[in-house]
Amino acid sequence: MNISLPPIHRVVTGHDAHGKAVVSENGALPTVVELSALPGTVFHEVWSTQGAPCLVSNGEDPTLGALMLPPPSQGTRIRFVDIPPDTAEFLLHGAQHMTAAFSEIGDASVSTAKVDSPHPLMHRTETVDYGVVIEGEIVLVLDDSVVALKPGGVVIQRGTNHAWANRSDRTCRMLFVLVDGQYDPELQSRLNVASR
């Protein structure tokens, strides 16, 4: 794992038996996973909610268990992702390994990478995602354009085909909040994608 970036510290609040606000957890994240198919790519799972409105309770930590890319049904997911610099080898041969990479994060079907894709990590999810650059630099790659981002840059990702390209010489850390969504029927017909 990349040790140049600091670990994420999480504080989770709750209520005691009398309804008083208390700290339930205070420390390191229990789920931090480096992908074997994409060495250097590290997922730091912070929290998730299920359903809308979500149940506010002292329930169990939703980050425990298998790593999953999408948020729960009608829910949200917040995570940090460390993205290492792209290598020449990855850019040349990466597309053929993306099904394995996305399988590691619970959703092989999201990969749209082909031999002629603008980046090997091209993928599409039926979500609205807020992506914030925390440290380093990243390039948002779309079907027909690219946008360079630095710390403080924010992307509102609305179910589009995209990838994150790290064209710098150091790891980029991003914060993502994923919100479960459903394609507008007219847009879905133009995209030629199946609904979940």
Contacts in CASP RR format, 6 or more apart in sequence:
PFRMAT RR
TARGET T0000
AUTHOR 0000-0000-0000
METHOD contacts of the structure
MODEL  1
MNISLPPIHRVVTGHDAHGKAVVSENGALPTVVELSALPGTVFHEVWSTQ
GAPCLVSNGEDPTLGALMLPPPSQGTRIRFVDIPPDTAEFLLHGAQHMTA
AFSEIGDASVSTAKVDSPHPLMHRTETVDYGVVIEGEIVLVLDDSVVALK
PGGVVIQRGTNHAWANRSDRTCRMLFVLVDGQYDPELQSRLNVASR
1 32 0 8 1.000
1 34 0 8 1.000
1 40 0 8 1.000
1 42 0 8 1.000
2 40 0 8 1.000
2 42 0 8 1.000
2 82 0 8 1.000
2 84 0 8 1.000
2 171 0 8 1.000
4 170 0 8 1.000
4 171 0 8 1.000
5 82 0 8 1.000
5 135 0 8 1.000
5 171 0 8 1.000
5 173 0 8 1.000
7 28 0 8 1.000
7 29 0 8 1.000
7 32 0 8 1.000
8 28 0 8 1.000
8 29 0 8 1.000
8 32 0 8 1.000
8 44 0 8 1.000
8 46 0 8 1.000
8 80 0 8 1.000
9 27 0 8 1.000
9 28 0 8 1.000
10 25 0 8 1.000
10 26 0 8 1.000
10 27 0 8 1.000
10 28 0 8 1.000
10 29 0 8 1.000
10 46 0 8 1.000
10 47 0 8 1.000
11 23 0 8 1.000
11 25 0 8 1.000
11 26 0 8 1.000
11 27 0 8 1.000
12 23 0 8 1.000
12 24 0 8 1.000
12 25 0 8 1.000
12 26 0 8 1.000
12 47 0 8 1.000
12 61 0 8 1.000
13 21 0 8 1.000
13 22 0 8 1.000
13 23 0 8 1.000
13 24 0 8 1.000
14 21 0 8 1.000
14 22 0 8 1.000
14 23 0 8 1.000
14 24 0 8 1.000
14 58 0 8 1.000
15 21 0 8 1.000
15 22 0 8 1.000
15 58 0 8 1.000
16 22 0 8 1.000
24 58 0 8 1.000
25 61 0 8 1.000
29 44 0 8 1.000
29 45 0 8 1.000
29 46 0 8 1.000
29 63 0 8 1.000
30 45 0 8 1.000
30 61 0 8 1.000
30 63 0 8 1.000
30 64 0 8 1.000
31 43 0 8 1.000
31 44 0 8 1.000
31 45 0 8 1.000
31 63 0 8 1.000
31 64 0 8 1.000
31 65 0 8 1.000
31 67 0 8 1.000
32 42 0 8 1.000
32 43 0 8 1.000
32 44 0 8 1.000
32 45 0 8 1.000
33 42 0 8 1.000
33 43 0 8 1.000
33 45 0 8 1.000
33 67 0 8 1.000
34 40 0 8 1.000
34 41 0 8 1.000
34 42 0 8 1.000
35 41 0 8 1.000
35 42 0 8 1.000
35 43 0 8 1.000
35 101 0 8 1.000
35 104 0 8 1.000
35 105 0 8 1.000
36 104 0 8 1.000
37 97 0 8 1.000
37 100 0 8 1.000
37 101 0 8 1.000
37 103 0 8 1.000
37 104 0 8 1.000
38 84 0 8 1.000
38 101 0 8 1.000
39 84 0 8 1.000
40 82 0 8 1.000
40 84 0 8 1.000
40 171 0 8 1.000
41 81 0 8 1.000
41 82 0 8 1.000
41 83 0 8 1.000
41 84 0 8 1.000
41 101 0 8 1.000
42 81 0 8 1.000
42 82 0 8 1.000
43 67 0 8 1.000
43 79 0 8 1.000
43 80 0 8 1.000
43 81 0 8 1.000
43 105 0 8 1.000
44 79 0 8 1.000
44 80 0 8 1.000
44 81 0 8 1.000
44 82 0 8 1.000
45 63 0 8 1.000
45 67 0 8 1.000
45 77 0 8 1.000
45 79 0 8 1.000
46 63 0 8 1.000
46 78 0 8 1.000
46 79 0 8 1.000
46 80 0 8 1.000
47 62 0 8 1.000
47 63 0 8 1.000
47 77 0 8 1.000
47 78 0 8 1.000
48 62 0 8 1.000
48 63 0 8 1.000
48 71 0 8 1.000
48 72 0 8 1.000
48 75 0 8 1.000
48 76 0 8 1.000
48 77 0 8 1.000
48 78 0 8 1.000
49 62 0 8 1.000
49 71 0 8 1.000
49 72 0 8 1.000
49 75 0 8 1.000
49 76 0 8 1.000
50 62 0 8 1.000
50 72 0 8 1.000
50 73 0 8 1.000
50 74 0 8 1.000
50 75 0 8 1.000
51 72 0 8 1.000
51 73 0 8 1.000
51 74 0 8 1.000
51 75 0 8 1.000
52 74 0 8 1.000
52 75 0 8 1.000
54 75 0 8 1.000
54 76 0 8 1.000
62 72 0 8 1.000
66 106 0 8 1.000
67 104 0 8 1.000
67 105 0 8 1.000
67 106 0 8 1.000
68 77 0 8 1.000
68 105 0 8 1.000
68 106 0 8 1.000
68 107 0 8 1.000
69 102 0 8 1.000
69 105 0 8 1.000
69 106 0 8 1.000
69 107 0 8 1.000
69 110 0 8 1.000
69 125 0 8 1.000
70 77 0 8 1.000
70 107 0 8 1.000
70 110 0 8 1.000
70 125 0 8 1.000
70 126 0 8 1.000
70 127 0 8 1.000
70 178 0 8 1.000
70 180 0 8 1.000
71 77 0 8 1.000
71 127 0 8 1.000
71 178 0 8 1.000
71 179 0 8 1.000
71 180 0 8 1.000
72 180 0 8 1.000
73 180 0 8 1.000
74 180 0 8 1.000
75 179 0 8 1.000
75 180 0 8 1.000
76 177 0 8 1.000
76 178 0 8 1.000
76 179 0 8 1.000
76 180 0 8 1.000
77 176 0 8 1.000
77 177 0 8 1.000
77 178 0 8 1.000
78 175 0 8 1.000
78 176 0 8 1.000
78 177 0 8 1.000
78 178 0 8 1.000
79 175 0 8 1.000
79 176 0 8 1.000
79 178 0 8 1.000
80 134 0 8 1.000
80 173 0 8 1.000
80 174 0 8 1.000
80 175 0 8 1.000
80 176 0 8 1.000
81 173 0 8 1.000
81 174 0 8 1.000
81 176 0 8 1.000
82 171 0 8 1.000
82 172 0 8 1.000
82 173 0 8 1.000
83 138 0 8 1.000
83 164 0 8 1.000
83 166 0 8 1.000
83 171 0 8 1.000
83 172 0 8 1.000
83 173 0 8 1.000
83 174 0 8 1.000
84 166 0 8 1.000
84 171 0 8 1.000
85 166 0 8 1.000
85 167 0 8 1.000
85 168 0 8 1.000
85 169 0 8 1.000
85 170 0 8 1.000
85 171 0 8 1.000
86 165 0 8 1.000
86 166 0 8 1.000
86 167 0 8 1.000
90 120 0 8 1.000
91 119 0 8 1.000
91 120 0 8 1.000
93 120 0 8 1.000
94 113 0 8 1.000
94 120 0 8 1.000
95 113 0 8 1.000
95 114 0 8 1.000
95 115 0 8 1.000
95 117 0 8 1.000
95 120 0 8 1.000
97 120 0 8 1.000
98 111 0 8 1.000
98 113 0 8 1.000
98 120 0 8 1.000
98 121 0 8 1.000
98 123 0 8 1.000
99 108 0 8 1.000
99 111 0 8 1.000
100 108 0 8 1.000
101 111 0 8 1.000
101 121 0 8 1.000
102 108 0 8 1.000
102 109 0 8 1.000
102 110 0 8 1.000
102 111 0 8 1.000
102 123 0 8 1.000
107 125 0 8 1.000
110 123 0 8 1.000
110 124 0 8 1.000
110 125 0 8 1.000
111 122 0 8 1.000
111 123 0 8 1.000
112 122 0 8 1.000
112 123 0 8 1.000
112 124 0 8 1.000
112 161 0 8 1.000
113 119 0 8 1.000
113 120 0 8 1.000
113 121 0 8 1.000
113 122 0 8 1.000
113 123 0 8 1.000
114 122 0 8 1.000
117 163 0 8 1.000
118 141 0 8 1.000
118 142 0 8 1.000
118 143 0 8 1.000
118 146 0 8 1.000
118 163 0 8 1.000
119 141 0 8 1.000
119 163 0 8 1.000
119 165 0 8 1.000
120 163 0 8 1.000
121 163 0 8 1.000
121 164 0 8 1.000
121 165 0 8 1.000
122 141 0 8 1.000
122 161 0 8 1.000
122 162 0 8 1.000
122 163 0 8 1.000
123 161 0 8 1.000
123 162 0 8 1.000
123 163 0 8 1.000
124 159 0 8 1.000
124 160 0 8 1.000
124 161 0 8 1.000
124 162 0 8 1.000
124 191 0 8 1.000
124 193 0 8 1.000
125 159 0 8 1.000
125 178 0 8 1.000
126 159 0 8 1.000
126 180 0 8 1.000
126 181 0 8 1.000
126 182 0 8 1.000
126 183 0 8 1.000
126 193 0 8 1.000
126 195 0 8 1.000
126 196 0 8 1.000
127 157 0 8 1.000
127 159 0 8 1.000
127 178 0 8 1.000
127 179 0 8 1.000
127 180 0 8 1.000
127 181 0 8 1.000
128 156 0 8 1.000
128 157 0 8 1.000
128 158 0 8 1.000
128 159 0 8 1.000
128 178 0 8 1.000
128 179 0 8 1.000
128 181 0 8 1.000
129 155 0 8 1.000
129 156 0 8 1.000
129 157 0 8 1.000
129 159 0 8 1.000
129 176 0 8 1.000
129 177 0 8 1.000
129 178 0 8 1.000
129 179 0 8 1.000
130 154 0 8 1.000
130 155 0 8 1.000
130 156 0 8 1.000
130 157 0 8 1.000
130 176 0 8 1.000
130 177 0 8 1.000
130 179 0 8 1.000
131 154 0 8 1.000
131 155 0 8 1.000
131 156 0 8 1.000
131 157 0 8 1.000
131 174 0 8 1.000
131 175 0 8 1.000
131 176 0 8 1.000
131 177 0 8 1.000
132 152 0 8 1.000
132 153 0 8 1.000
132 154 0 8 1.000
132 155 0 8 1.000
132 174 0 8 1.000
132 175 0 8 1.000
132 176 0 8 1.000
133 149 0 8 1.000
133 150 0 8 1.000
133 151 0 8 1.000
133 152 0 8 1.000
133 153 0 8 1.000
133 154 0 8 1.000
133 172 0 8 1.000
133 173 0 8 1.000
133 174 0 8 1.000
134 151 0 8 1.000
134 152 0 8 1.000
134 173 0 8 1.000
134 174 0 8 1.000
134 175 0 8 1.000
135 151 0 8 1.000
135 171 0 8 1.000
135 172 0 8 1.000
135 173 0 8 1.000
136 150 0 8 1.000
136 151 0 8 1.000
136 168 0 8 1.000
136 170 0 8 1.000
136 171 0 8 1.000
136 172 0 8 1.000
136 173 0 8 1.000
137 148 0 8 1.000
137 149 0 8 1.000
137 150 0 8 1.000
137 166 0 8 1.000
137 167 0 8 1.000
137 168 0 8 1.000
137 172 0 8 1.000
138 148 0 8 1.000
138 149 0 8 1.000
138 164 0 8 1.000
138 165 0 8 1.000
138 166 0 8 1.000
138 172 0 8 1.000
138 174 0 8 1.000
139 146 0 8 1.000
139 147 0 8 1.000
139 148 0 8 1.000
139 149 0 8 1.000
139 164 0 8 1.000
139 165 0 8 1.000
139 166 0 8 1.000
139 167 0 8 1.000
140 146 0 8 1.000
140 147 0 8 1.000
140 149 0 8 1.000
140 155 0 8 1.000
140 162 0 8 1.000
140 164 0 8 1.000
141 162 0 8 1.000
141 163 0 8 1.000
141 164 0 8 1.000
141 165 0 8 1.000
142 160 0 8 1.000
142 161 0 8 1.000
142 162 0 8 1.000
143 160 0 8 1.000
143 161 0 8 1.000
146 165 0 8 1.000
147 155 0 8 1.000
149 155 0 8 1.000
159 183 0 8 1.000
164 172 0 8 1.000
164 174 0 8 1.000
166 172 0 8 1.000
182 195 0 8 1.000
182 196 0 8 1.000
183 191 0 8 1.000
183 193 0 8 1.000
183 195 0 8 1.000
188 195 0 8 1.000
END
